[in-house]
Amino acid sequence: MFEIRNQMLQGDCLDVLSQLPDASIDLIVTSPPYADQRKHTYGGIHADAYVDWFLPIAAQLKRVLKPTGSFVLNIKERVVDGERHTYVLELIIAMRKQGWRWTEEYVWHKRNCYPGKWPNRFRDAWERCLHFTLEKQFAMYQDEVRVPMGDWKNSRLRNLSETDLQRDNSRVQSGFGKKIANWLGRDLAYPTNVVHLATECGNQKHSAAFPVELPSWFIRLFTQPGDVVLDPFLGSGTTSIACANLDRVCVGIEKQSEYIEIAKNRLQAASPLNLFTMRENQYLYEIVPIQGEK
Ligand SMILES: C[S@@+](CC[C@H](N)C(=O)[O-])C[C@H]1O[C@@H](n2cnc3c(N)ncnc32)[C@H](O)[C@@H]1O
């Protein structure tokens, strides 16, 4: 059994996860290999086999996650034979049967997606960030991701109407309502479930790295300093960097040794002081090879 601490573990995540203790992780945030898409770089899984491949991993993730924890799965279905494959939708249904709650779906809007033209669709500018939990009540720190209210505050709140001063109940009787005057004197507002971030692939030596801000946003939303974050498909170590910046413990798992090496170098370059810590001059991070590369 592995002790939970900052580490990058090299191996197939299905094997490595089985060596992590039960209910030891506060947040899992990851971007798994997409169906077939990257078969020339790090191996792909056929779209039709994706759910069967992922479910045993999801079962291990469910075991290691604390009951108050969250699992954020960054994924997007690919196009097969001119239409979107349904494996992500099938995976959501299968994971619900496995006992997960599909609590929310966030959208990562890629602000700088490649320009292009296809005969039957427009360029793809977003990916899913599926939010699964084990319980209805889970840890969430919404204030940590508040955003500046911006110009809206100056224009909309300058002249308040009668309605703005009272609770304005929904006209379709949904039970929802709003009181605009509640926002007077505030500088920050809660964000939406669309996260607008540019991609950052170019310089990470990994063809599918997500931007540091993506895991960072979910880490701030679902954990506190000192909490444990797991990325079972660590790739170039973006989640490790986010955790180091935010003072969270990161357990990263990656199958390919060259990506572990990249992750280690990126982390060292991003925050060198974090590698030699205050913990009696020991490396905070350890690279632990547990089996040969597959
Ligand atoms: C989409 S990439 C993750 C990229 C990562 N988010 C980053 O920012 O660099 C998926 C990674 O999962 C790794 N991988 C694929 N199958 C794996 C497995 N069974 N166990 C562990 N890692 C695996 C691949 O080598 C690849 O680096």
The ligand as an SDF file (V2000), in Angstrom:
LIG
                    3D

 27 29  0  0  0  0  0  0  0  0999 V2000
   -4.8910   13.1980  -22.0890 C   0  0  0  0  0  0  0  0  0  0  0  0
   -3.3390   12.7500  -21.4620 S   0  0  0  0  0  0  0  0  0  0  0  0
   -3.2330   13.6430  -19.9510 C   0  0  0  0  0  0  0  0  0  0  0  0
   -2.5810   14.9770  -20.1340 C   0  0  0  0  0  0  0  0  0  0  0  0
   -2.4210   15.7410  -18.8370 C   0  0  0  0  0  0  0  0  0  0  0  0
   -3.6810   16.2580  -18.3550 N   0  0  0  0  0  0  0  0  0  0  0  0
   -1.4370   16.9020  -19.0360 C   0  0  0  0  0  0  0  0  0  0  0  0
   -1.8160   18.0520  -18.7960 O   0  0  0  0  0  0  0  0  0  0  0  0
   -0.3190   16.6520  -19.4880 O   0  0  0  0  0  0  0  0  0  0  0  0
   -3.5890   11.1030  -20.8940 C   0  0  0  0  0  0  0  0  0  0  0  0
   -2.3530   10.4480  -20.3090 C   0  0  0  0  0  0  0  0  0  0  0  0
   -2.7390    9.1920  -19.7660 O   0  0  0  0  0  0  0  0  0  0  0  0
   -1.6540    8.2850  -19.9230 C   0  0  0  0  0  0  0  0  0  0  0  0
   -2.2300    6.9390  -19.8200 N   0  0  0  0  0  0  0  0  0  0  0  0
   -2.9060    6.2550  -20.7710 C   0  0  0  0  0  0  0  0  0  0  0  0
   -3.3530    5.0890  -20.2680 N   0  0  0  0  0  0  0  0  0  0  0  0
   -2.9420    5.0440  -18.9780 C   0  0  0  0  0  0  0  0  0  0  0  0
   -3.1100    4.1050  -17.9210 C   0  0  0  0  0  0  0  0  0  0  0  0
   -3.7880    2.9760  -18.1160 N   0  0  0  0  0  0  0  0  0  0  0  0
   -2.5780    4.3830  -16.7250 N   0  0  0  0  0  0  0  0  0  0  0  0
   -1.8920    5.5480  -16.5180 C   0  0  0  0  0  0  0  0  0  0  0  0
   -1.6890    6.4640  -17.4830 N   0  0  0  0  0  0  0  0  0  0  0  0
   -2.2230    6.2270  -18.6900 C   0  0  0  0  0  0  0  0  0  0  0  0
   -1.0790    8.6300  -21.2640 C   0  0  0  0  0  0  0  0  0  0  0  0
    0.2720    8.2010  -21.3720 O   0  0  0  0  0  0  0  0  0  0  0  0
   -1.2400   10.1540  -21.2950 C   0  0  0  0  0  0  0  0  0  0  0  0
   -0.0490   10.7900  -20.8740 O   0  0  0  0  0  0  0  0  0  0  0  0
  1  2  1  0
  2  3  1  0
  2 10  1  0
  3  4  1  0
  4  5  1  0
  5  6  1  0
  5  7  1  0
  7  8  2  0
  7  9  1  0
 10 11  1  0
 11 12  1  0
 11 26  1  0
 12 13  1  0
 13 14  1  0
 13 24  1  0
 14 15  1  0
 14 23  1  0
 15 16  2  0
 16 17  1  0
 17 18  1  0
 17 23  2  0
 18 19  1  0
 18 20  2  0
 20 21  1  0
 21 22  2  0
 22 23  1  0
 24 25  1  0
 24 26  1  0
 26 27  1  0
M  CHG  2   2   1   9  -1
M  END
$$$$
